[in-house]
Amino acid sequence: MLPSALRWKTRLAATAAAMLAAFCLDLGAGAGLGFATAHAQAGAVRAEVGKPLQQAADLLKANRAKDALAKVREADAVANKTPAEQLTIERMRGAAAARAGETQTAIRAFDAVLASGKAGQAEQAQIAASLAHLHAQAKDWNKTREWAQRAKQQGASAGDMDRLLAYVNSQTGDYAAIARDAQASIEAAEKAGRRPEENDLLTLADAQRRTGNNAGQMATLEKLVAYYPKPEYWAAVLSRIQSKPGFSGRLALDVNRLKRQTKTLEKAEDYIELAQLALQESQAAEAKAVLDEGFARGLLGKGAEAERQKRLLALASQRAADAPKLLAEAEAEAKDGNALVRIGMGYSGLGQHDKAIALIQKGIARGDLKNPDDARLQLGIAYLRAGNKAKAAEALRSVKSTDGSADLARLWMRAP
């Protein structure tokens, strides 16, 4: 989840290219005057110094960084260099060495540029950022922190430096600091009305996991699926919610429904489990739809379990065909709210949403439910199936139980 060393090396290469442009080193075709000619006319660099530096710039453009460094050394060998010439050489040396992976050479060169006192504010910020990355490559974490903070103060990308600092913290095992910094970035983004960076959320979740902050990690994962609803993030959330202390096993069907809604049913067993749970609750149409999906995806109907899976589909199909008649009979005979809610969900599976919602509401209104919040959760699901998100949110927000139903309701409100 955290940035790798390769990522920072890539960033350094990009920074080196940007610095070349900032230092007026001609890297573009047809850009007009070459490096040597332009600086000679300006009186800053003699041709014997400028020519090999121009060649170094051309070599860097061709991704030949080590050859470029050789040309920098050729320029440095010229006698009686002026301070302006030496400064230009150090700028080129730093950019080429950073690209070539010669970390200490690049550090010394950029230190020399800053020591000259000739670098402007923007150049100082850019060099400070480069030095932060270079010291990270050298695994000098104290220097990395020092230069990253300095780069931020001088106007370098705060996001880039914050990510680098998070990487440093990970390398030193300071996960409390990682969590604190990532949390601050997330809160700042939300306060500004922006979506937090995906990497900040991942970093925070990982740091919370490493520090044993399970409740915090779950809250962060929920934010992750809210802002970046990828199936893999939903899978992480749903795998954890069922292991939460006090989570009731009777909610298994609703958990698996949410897995299907978030496209995290990935194995044949997932589809079979959901279909069987639905059949046990007289949700035949839903069971058939689940199995049809599993067969369409090629997850069912293959291997040693193929025949059993086909028999289960045949059973679900027959019950689904009989469902309208059976549900009507059950409705006429319903003696309590629990039966009405179950029948209502059966109609929801058939796509008869208005009737489904009315029956669930009637079941809730009777006041004799064993688990009223389960019914409110299912009412929210029925509204979502009907496409009424506003009413669904109203029903789901009313779920308050601490046995897992409120957690599920909150997640259903985030479901795509």
TIGU-567119 format. One record per residue (C-alpha): x, y, z. Coordinates in nm, 3 decimals. Each point is the difference from the previous one (the first is absolute). Layout:
BEGIN
nudren x: X, y: Y, z: Z
...
//
This chain:
BEGIN
nudren x: 0.000, y: 0.000, z: 0.000
nudren x: 0.290, y: 0.233, z: 0.061
nudren x: 0.220, y: 0.151, z: -0.271
nudren x: 0.293, y: -0.212, z: -0.106
nudren x: 0.362, y: 0.096, z: -0.053
nudren x: -0.059, y: -0.042, z: -0.372
nudren x: -0.273, y: 0.261, z: 0.020
nudren x: 0.238, y: 0.252, z: 0.152
nudren x: 0.263, y: -0.081, z: -0.264
nudren x: -0.260, y: 0.073, z: -0.267
nudren x: -0.086, y: 0.327, z: 0.173
nudren x: 0.368, y: 0.096, z: 0.001
nudren x: 0.028, y: -0.062, z: -0.372
nudren x: -0.300, y: 0.224, z: -0.061
nudren x: 0.143, y: 0.265, z: 0.232
nudren x: 0.333, y: -0.010, z: -0.181
nudren x: -0.172, y: 0.066, z: -0.331
nudren x: -0.195, y: 0.290, z: 0.151
nudren x: 0.316, y: 0.148, z: 0.142
nudren x: 0.171, y: -0.012, z: -0.336
nudren x: -0.281, y: 0.208, z: -0.142
nudren x: 0.012, y: 0.236, z: 0.297
nudren x: 0.375, y: 0.050, z: -0.046
nudren x: -0.052, y: 0.098, z: -0.366
nudren x: 0.177, y: -0.308, z: -0.132
nudren x: -0.119, y: -0.051, z: -0.355
nudren x: -0.167, y: -0.343, z: -0.017
nudren x: -0.260, y: 0.069, z: -0.265
nudren x: 0.042, y: -0.045, z: -0.373
nudren x: -0.009, y: 0.327, z: -0.187
nudren x: 0.012, y: 0.200, z: 0.322
nudren x: 0.213, y: 0.271, z: -0.154
nudren x: 0.347, y: 0.083, z: 0.135
nudren x: 0.188, y: -0.293, z: 0.148
nudren x: 0.130, y: 0.004, z: 0.356
nudren x: 0.358, y: 0.091, z: -0.088
nudren x: -0.091, y: 0.281, z: -0.241
nudren x: -0.266, y: 0.152, z: 0.222
nudren x: 0.220, y: 0.011, z: 0.307
nudren x: 0.300, y: 0.121, z: -0.197
nudren x: -0.205, y: 0.291, z: -0.134
nudren x: -0.115, y: 0.076, z: 0.354
nudren x: 0.361, y: 0.003, z: 0.114
nudren x: -0.071, y: -0.255, z: 0.272
nudren x: 0.170, y: -0.309, z: -0.146
nudren x: 0.287, y: -0.026, z: -0.246
nudren x: -0.045, y: -0.225, z: -0.301
nudren x: 0.259, y: -0.253, z: 0.124
nudren x: -0.217, y: -0.050, z: 0.311
nudren x: -0.337, y: 0.042, z: -0.164
nudren x: 0.058, y: -0.244, z: -0.287
nudren x: 0.048, y: -0.314, z: 0.212
nudren x: -0.286, y: 0.111, z: 0.223
nudren x: -0.225, y: 0.028, z: -0.307
nudren x: 0.113, y: -0.348, z: -0.099
nudren x: -0.083, y: -0.120, z: 0.352
nudren x: -0.349, y: 0.145, z: -0.036
nudren x: -0.046, y: -0.178, z: -0.332
nudren x: 0.118, y: -0.327, z: 0.153
nudren x: -0.244, y: 0.035, z: 0.286
nudren x: -0.276, y: 0.056, z: -0.249
nudren x: 0.101, y: -0.334, z: -0.153
nudren x: -0.007, y: -0.166, z: 0.346
nudren x: 0.378, y: -0.043, z: 0.006
nudren x: 0.059, y: 0.144, z: 0.344
nudren x: 0.342, y: -0.153, z: 0.068
nudren x: 0.133, y: 0.129, z: -0.332
nudren x: -0.143, y: 0.338, z: 0.093
nudren x: 0.197, y: -0.006, z: 0.325
nudren x: 0.317, y: -0.066, z: -0.197
nudren x: -0.067, y: 0.316, z: -0.199
nudren x: -0.060, y: 0.193, z: 0.323
nudren x: 0.343, y: -0.115, z: 0.122
nudren x: 0.148, y: 0.118, z: -0.329
nudren x: -0.146, y: 0.345, z: 0.057
nudren x: 0.124, y: -0.004, z: 0.360
nudren x: 0.354, y: -0.072, z: -0.122
nudren x: 0.024, y: 0.337, z: -0.176
nudren x: 0.247, y: 0.225, z: 0.179
nudren x: -0.073, y: 0.332, z: 0.165
nudren x: -0.377, y: -0.041, z: 0.019
nudren x: -0.202, y: 0.297, z: 0.115
nudren x: -0.248, y: -0.034, z: 0.290
nudren x: -0.284, y: 0.022, z: -0.253
nudren x: 0.150, y: -0.285, z: -0.204
nudren x: 0.050, y: -0.215, z: 0.310
nudren x: -0.359, y: 0.062, z: 0.107
nudren x: -0.129, y: -0.106, z: -0.341
nudren x: 0.212, y: -0.314, z: 0.012
nudren x: -0.132, y: -0.093, z: 0.345
nudren x: -0.357, y: 0.048, z: -0.116
nudren x: 0.057, y: -0.233, z: -0.292
nudren x: 0.196, y: -0.245, z: 0.214
nudren x: -0.283, y: -0.022, z: 0.253
nudren x: -0.264, y: -0.058, z: -0.266
nudren x: 0.207, y: -0.263, z: -0.184
nudren x: 0.114, y: -0.182, z: 0.314
nudren x: -0.355, y: -0.017, z: 0.134
nudren x: -0.111, y: -0.157, z: -0.328
nudren x: 0.297, y: -0.237, z: -0.002
nudren x: -0.059, y: -0.124, z: 0.354
nudren x: 0.329, y: 0.144, z: 0.130
nudren x: -0.164, y: 0.124, z: 0.316
nudren x: 0.294, y: 0.143, z: 0.193
nudren x: 0.131, y: 0.184, z: -0.307
nudren x: -0.341, y: 0.159, z: -0.051
nudren x: -0.022, y: 0.098, z: 0.367
nudren x: 0.341, y: 0.168, z: -0.005
nudren x: -0.085, y: 0.186, z: -0.321
nudren x: -0.332, y: 0.132, z: 0.127
nudren x: 0.157, y: 0.097, z: 0.333
nudren x: 0.254, y: 0.203, z: -0.199
nudren x: -0.275, y: 0.176, z: -0.196
nudren x: -0.177, y: 0.101, z: 0.321
nudren x: 0.330, y: 0.104, z: 0.164
nudren x: 0.065, y: 0.240, z: -0.290
nudren x: -0.282, y: 0.224, z: 0.117
nudren x: -0.102, y: 0.051, z: -0.363
nudren x: -0.305, y: -0.226, z: -0.009
nudren x: -0.337, y: 0.172, z: -0.009
nudren x: -0.295, y: -0.098, z: 0.218
nudren x: -0.155, y: -0.240, z: -0.252
nudren x: 0.335, y: -0.165, z: -0.069
nudren x: 0.068, y: -0.039, z: 0.372
nudren x: -0.337, y: -0.172, z: 0.048
nudren x: 0.066, y: -0.233, z: -0.293
nudren x: 0.348, y: -0.087, z: 0.123
nudren x: -0.124, y: -0.056, z: 0.354
nudren x: -0.261, y: -0.244, z: -0.131
nudren x: 0.268, y: -0.179, z: -0.204
nudren x: 0.229, y: -0.022, z: 0.302
nudren x: -0.284, y: -0.147, z: 0.207
nudren x: -0.048, y: -0.275, z: -0.260
nudren x: 0.374, y: -0.055, z: -0.034
nudren x: 0.051, y: -0.040, z: 0.373
nudren x: -0.292, y: -0.245, z: 0.002
nudren x: 0.180, y: -0.205, z: -0.263
nudren x: 0.307, y: 0.010, z: 0.223
nudren x: -0.221, y: -0.108, z: 0.296
nudren x: 0.107, y: 0.301, z: 0.202
nudren x: -0.341, y: 0.050, z: 0.158
nudren x: 0.092, y: 0.299, z: 0.218
nudren x: 0.132, y: 0.190, z: -0.300
nudren x: -0.306, y: -0.103, z: -0.201
nudren x: -0.232, y: 0.144, z: 0.262
nudren x: 0.209, y: 0.318, z: 0.025
nudren x: -0.001, y: 0.067, z: -0.374
nudren x: -0.365, y: -0.098, z: -0.048
nudren x: -0.108, y: 0.248, z: 0.264
nudren x: 0.225, y: 0.266, z: -0.149
nudren x: -0.139, y: -0.069, z: -0.349
nudren x: -0.356, y: 0.043, z: 0.128
nudren x: 0.091, y: 0.329, z: 0.168
nudren x: 0.152, y: 0.127, z: -0.322
nudren x: -0.304, y: -0.085, z: -0.211
nudren x: 0.065, y: -0.350, z: -0.138
nudren x: -0.294, y: -0.237, z: -0.045
nudren x: -0.133, y: -0.068, z: 0.350
nudren x: -0.175, y: -0.315, z: -0.121
nudren x: 0.320, y: -0.144, z: -0.143
nudren x: 0.198, y: 0.080, z: 0.313
nudren x: -0.272, y: -0.136, z: 0.229
nudren x: 0.003, y: -0.328, z: -0.190
nudren x: 0.377, y: -0.012, z: 0.028
nudren x: -0.020, y: 0.063, z: 0.374
nudren x: -0.255, y: -0.281, z: 0.032
nudren x: 0.243, y: -0.227, z: -0.182
nudren x: 0.278, y: 0.100, z: 0.241
nudren x: -0.223, y: -0.071, z: 0.297
nudren x: -0.080, y: -0.343, z: -0.140
nudren x: 0.369, y: -0.078, z: -0.039
nudren x: 0.069, y: 0.100, z: 0.360
nudren x: -0.308, y: -0.180, z: 0.135
nudren x: -0.163, y: 0.318, z: 0.130
nudren x: -0.355, y: -0.098, z: -0.095
nudren x: -0.153, y: 0.235, z: 0.256
nudren x: 0.160, y: 0.289, z: -0.191
nudren x: -0.119, y: -0.146, z: -0.330
nudren x: -0.356, y: -0.018, z: 0.130
nudren x: 0.017, y: 0.355, z: 0.137
nudren x: 0.133, y: 0.147, z: -0.326
nudren x: -0.241, y: -0.192, z: -0.222
nudren x: -0.294, y: 0.094, z: 0.222
nudren x: 0.098, y: 0.366, z: -0.021
nudren x: 0.012, y: -0.015, z: -0.380
nudren x: -0.338, y: -0.173, z: -0.018
nudren x: -0.164, y: 0.250, z: 0.235
nudren x: 0.148, y: 0.294, z: -0.192
nudren x: -0.139, y: -0.134, z: -0.327
nudren x: -0.345, y: -0.060, z: 0.146
nudren x: -0.006, y: 0.343, z: 0.163
nudren x: 0.081, y: 0.153, z: -0.339
nudren x: -0.281, y: -0.196, z: -0.163
nudren x: 0.240, y: -0.225, z: -0.192
nudren x: 0.016, y: -0.377, z: -0.021
nudren x: 0.295, y: -0.123, z: 0.208
nudren x: 0.288, y: -0.160, z: -0.186
nudren x: -0.046, y: -0.375, z: -0.040
nudren x: 0.358, y: -0.058, z: 0.114
nudren x: -0.059, y: 0.199, z: 0.320
nudren x: -0.297, y: -0.221, z: 0.087
nudren x: 0.194, y: -0.317, z: -0.076
nudren x: 0.296, y: 0.124, z: 0.201
nudren x: -0.218, y: 0.084, z: 0.299
nudren x: -0.178, y: -0.336, z: -0.011
nudren x: 0.333, y: -0.184, z: -0.012
nudren x: 0.143, y: 0.202, z: 0.289
nudren x: -0.312, y: -0.063, z: 0.206
nudren x: 0.027, y: -0.372, z: -0.069
nudren x: 0.363, y: -0.004, z: 0.112
nudren x: -0.079, y: 0.190, z: 0.321
nudren x: -0.300, y: -0.219, z: 0.087
nudren x: -0.258, y: 0.275, z: -0.049
nudren x: -0.270, y: -0.229, z: -0.139
nudren x: -0.287, y: 0.244, z: 0.045
nudren x: 0.197, y: 0.277, z: -0.169
nudren x: 0.097, y: -0.228, z: -0.286
nudren x: -0.361, y: -0.098, z: -0.060
nudren x: -0.105, y: 0.364, z: -0.008
nudren x: 0.277, y: 0.077, z: -0.250
nudren x: -0.095, y: -0.294, z: -0.219
nudren x: -0.357, y: 0.126, z: -0.003
nudren x: 0.125, y: 0.337, z: -0.121
nudren x: 0.205, y: -0.181, z: -0.262
nudren x: -0.306, y: -0.174, z: -0.146
nudren x: -0.194, y: 0.326, z: 0.017
nudren x: 0.259, y: 0.192, z: -0.200
nudren x: 0.150, y: -0.285, z: -0.205
nudren x: -0.260, y: -0.280, z: -0.025
nudren x: 0.226, y: -0.266, z: -0.146
nudren x: -0.098, y: -0.368, z: 0.051
nudren x: 0.328, y: -0.077, z: 0.177
nudren x: -0.067, y: 0.270, z: 0.259
nudren x: -0.356, y: -0.124, z: 0.050
nudren x: 0.136, y: -0.351, z: 0.047
nudren x: 0.233, y: 0.127, z: 0.274
nudren x: -0.286, y: 0.175, z: 0.180
nudren x: -0.240, y: -0.292, z: -0.020
nudren x: 0.258, y: -0.255, z: 0.107
nudren x: 0.059, y: 0.201, z: 0.317
nudren x: -0.357, y: 0.085, z: 0.089
nudren x: -0.100, y: -0.362, z: 0.057
nudren x: 0.291, y: -0.051, z: 0.239
nudren x: -0.095, y: 0.303, z: 0.208
nudren x: -0.077, y: -0.096, z: 0.364
nudren x: -0.373, y: -0.036, z: 0.053
nudren x: -0.087, y: -0.027, z: -0.370
nudren x: -0.307, y: -0.224, z: -0.030
nudren x: 0.008, y: -0.307, z: -0.222
nudren x: -0.366, y: 0.050, z: -0.092
nudren x: 0.113, y: 0.291, z: -0.224
nudren x: 0.191, y: -0.233, z: -0.234
nudren x: -0.257, y: 0.031, z: -0.278
nudren x: 0.010, y: 0.379, z: 0.006
nudren x: 0.383, y: -0.002, z: 0.004
nudren x: 0.005, y: -0.224, z: -0.306
nudren x: -0.259, y: 0.218, z: -0.169
nudren x: 0.235, y: 0.293, z: 0.050
nudren x: 0.290, y: -0.203, z: -0.140
nudren x: -0.202, y: -0.058, z: -0.314
nudren x: -0.096, y: 0.366, z: -0.022
nudren x: 0.368, y: 0.103, z: 0.025
nudren x: 0.119, y: -0.269, z: -0.245
nudren x: 0.212, y: -0.182, z: 0.256
nudren x: -0.145, y: -0.349, z: -0.054
nudren x: 0.301, y: -0.157, z: -0.169
nudren x: -0.020, y: -0.375, z: 0.065
nudren x: -0.250, y: -0.275, z: -0.074
nudren x: -0.044, y: -0.051, z: 0.374
nudren x: -0.102, y: 0.365, z: 0.041
nudren x: -0.286, y: -0.039, z: -0.245
nudren x: -0.110, y: -0.334, z: 0.144
nudren x: -0.002, y: 0.139, z: 0.355
nudren x: -0.210, y: 0.302, z: -0.097
nudren x: -0.245, y: -0.213, z: -0.200
nudren x: -0.044, y: -0.248, z: 0.284
nudren x: -0.052, y: 0.274, z: 0.258
nudren x: -0.260, y: 0.161, z: -0.226
nudren x: -0.185, y: -0.328, z: -0.046
nudren x: -0.005, y: -0.057, z: 0.376
nudren x: -0.174, y: 0.337, z: 0.038
nudren x: -0.253, y: -0.075, z: -0.279
nudren x: 0.174, y: 0.240, z: -0.238
nudren x: -0.021, y: -0.233, z: -0.302
nudren x: 0.009, y: 0.267, z: -0.272
nudren x: 0.308, y: 0.154, z: 0.156
nudren x: 0.167, y: -0.341, z: 0.028
nudren x: -0.066, y: -0.071, z: -0.369
nudren x: 0.138, y: 0.341, z: -0.103
nudren x: 0.315, y: -0.062, z: 0.203
nudren x: 0.056, y: -0.344, z: -0.153
nudren x: -0.071, y: 0.128, z: -0.352
nudren x: 0.269, y: 0.262, z: 0.055
nudren x: 0.248, y: -0.258, z: 0.126
nudren x: -0.062, y: -0.223, z: -0.304
nudren x: 0.024, y: 0.300, z: -0.238
nudren x: 0.337, y: 0.092, z: 0.149
nudren x: 0.128, y: -0.353, z: -0.052
nudren x: 0.052, y: -0.055, z: 0.372
nudren x: -0.271, y: -0.264, z: 0.028
nudren x: -0.075, y: -0.310, z: -0.205
nudren x: 0.359, y: -0.118, z: -0.018
nudren x: 0.216, y: -0.254, z: 0.179
nudren x: -0.096, y: -0.260, z: 0.258
nudren x: -0.288, y: 0.209, z: 0.140
nudren x: -0.161, y: 0.072, z: -0.337
nudren x: -0.289, y: -0.246, z: 0.031
nudren x: -0.086, y: 0.108, z: 0.353
nudren x: 0.003, y: 0.362, z: -0.110
nudren x: -0.230, y: -0.077, z: -0.292
nudren x: -0.242, y: -0.180, z: 0.233
nudren x: 0.000, y: 0.301, z: 0.230
nudren x: -0.078, y: 0.228, z: -0.297
nudren x: -0.285, y: -0.231, z: -0.105
nudren x: -0.142, y: 0.013, z: 0.353
nudren x: 0.029, y: 0.379, z: 0.018
nudren x: -0.155, y: 0.038, z: -0.344
nudren x: -0.299, y: -0.214, z: 0.093
nudren x: -0.054, y: 0.186, z: 0.326
nudren x: 0.037, y: 0.334, z: -0.176
nudren x: -0.267, y: -0.106, z: -0.249
nudren x: -0.230, y: -0.094, z: 0.287
nudren x: 0.088, y: 0.312, z: 0.203
nudren x: -0.288, y: 0.229, z: -0.105
nudren x: -0.260, y: -0.257, z: 0.106
nudren x: 0.184, y: -0.103, z: 0.316
nudren x: 0.060, y: 0.358, z: 0.109
nudren x: -0.366, y: 0.089, z: -0.049
nudren x: -0.102, y: -0.299, z: 0.212
nudren x: 0.255, y: 0.086, z: 0.269
nudren x: -0.117, y: 0.360, z: 0.006
nudren x: -0.358, y: -0.111, z: 0.060
nudren x: 0.112, y: -0.222, z: 0.287
nudren x: 0.260, y: 0.234, z: 0.158
nudren x: -0.045, y: 0.021, z: 0.373
nudren x: 0.281, y: 0.237, z: 0.104
nudren x: 0.229, y: 0.276, z: -0.119
nudren x: 0.294, y: -0.236, z: -0.054
nudren x: -0.196, y: -0.193, z: -0.264
nudren x: -0.111, y: 0.322, z: -0.172
nudren x: 0.359, y: 0.128, z: -0.023
nudren x: 0.121, y: -0.332, z: -0.142
nudren x: -0.285, y: -0.008, z: -0.254
nudren x: 0.073, y: 0.362, z: -0.091
nudren x: 0.362, y: -0.085, z: -0.077
nudren x: -0.128, y: -0.288, z: -0.213
nudren x: -0.201, y: 0.244, z: -0.210
nudren x: 0.306, y: 0.226, z: -0.016
nudren x: 0.193, y: -0.287, z: -0.156
nudren x: -0.276, y: -0.031, z: -0.261
nudren x: 0.035, y: 0.370, z: -0.082
nudren x: -0.342, y: 0.092, z: 0.145
nudren x: 0.147, y: 0.288, z: 0.195
nudren x: -0.309, y: 0.194, z: 0.105
nudren x: -0.164, y: -0.309, z: 0.145
nudren x: 0.325, y: -0.106, z: 0.165
nudren x: 0.049, y: 0.335, z: 0.173
nudren x: -0.361, y: 0.017, z: 0.114
nudren x: 0.017, y: -0.346, z: 0.158
nudren x: 0.329, y: 0.068, z: 0.178
nudren x: -0.138, y: 0.328, z: 0.135
nudren x: -0.313, y: -0.182, z: 0.115
nudren x: 0.216, y: -0.260, z: 0.176
nudren x: 0.197, y: 0.272, z: 0.180
nudren x: -0.317, y: 0.183, z: 0.099
nudren x: -0.143, y: -0.307, z: 0.177
nudren x: 0.261, y: 0.042, z: 0.273
nudren x: 0.054, y: -0.372, z: 0.062
nudren x: 0.329, y: -0.048, z: -0.183
nudren x: 0.271, y: -0.207, z: 0.162
nudren x: 0.272, y: 0.228, z: -0.144
nudren x: -0.156, y: 0.329, z: -0.117
nudren x: 0.328, y: 0.138, z: -0.133
nudren x: 0.039, y: -0.300, z: -0.232
nudren x: -0.331, y: 0.098, z: -0.156
nudren x: 0.107, y: 0.364, z: -0.035
nudren x: 0.322, y: -0.117, z: -0.166
nudren x: -0.199, y: -0.211, z: -0.245
nudren x: -0.238, y: 0.287, z: -0.064
nudren x: 0.302, y: 0.208, z: -0.100
nudren x: 0.117, y: -0.277, z: -0.233
nudren x: -0.346, y: -0.023, z: -0.155
nudren x: -0.002, y: 0.377, z: -0.060
nudren x: 0.344, y: -0.022, z: -0.162
nudren x: -0.122, y: -0.276, z: -0.230
nudren x: -0.292, y: 0.226, z: -0.090
nudren x: 0.243, y: 0.282, z: -0.085
nudren x: -0.120, y: 0.230, z: 0.280
nudren x: 0.329, y: 0.099, z: 0.164
nudren x: -0.149, y: 0.277, z: 0.214
nudren x: -0.251, y: -0.231, z: 0.167
nudren x: 0.264, y: -0.271, z: 0.026
nudren x: 0.234, y: 0.236, z: 0.187
nudren x: -0.283, y: 0.099, z: 0.234
nudren x: -0.071, y: -0.363, z: 0.085
nudren x: 0.365, y: -0.097, z: 0.033
nudren x: 0.081, y: 0.294, z: 0.227
nudren x: -0.269, y: -0.119, z: 0.239
nudren x: 0.192, y: -0.326, z: 0.068
nudren x: 0.177, y: 0.038, z: 0.337
nudren x: 0.072, y: -0.349, z: 0.139
nudren x: 0.353, y: -0.084, z: 0.106
nudren x: -0.019, y: -0.362, z: -0.120
nudren x: 0.128, y: 0.088, z: -0.348
nudren x: -0.323, y: 0.111, z: -0.165
nudren x: 0.087, y: 0.370, z: 0.039
nudren x: 0.345, y: -0.064, z: -0.148
nudren x: -0.160, y: -0.175, z: -0.295
nudren x: -0.255, y: 0.277, z: -0.045
nudren x: 0.276, y: 0.259, z: -0.011
nudren x: 0.186, y: -0.203, z: -0.262
nudren x: -0.313, y: -0.050, z: -0.209
nudren x: -0.029, y: 0.381, z: -0.019
nudren x: 0.348, y: 0.006, z: -0.155
nudren x: -0.065, y: -0.286, z: -0.243
nudren x: 0.023, y: 0.084, z: -0.372
//
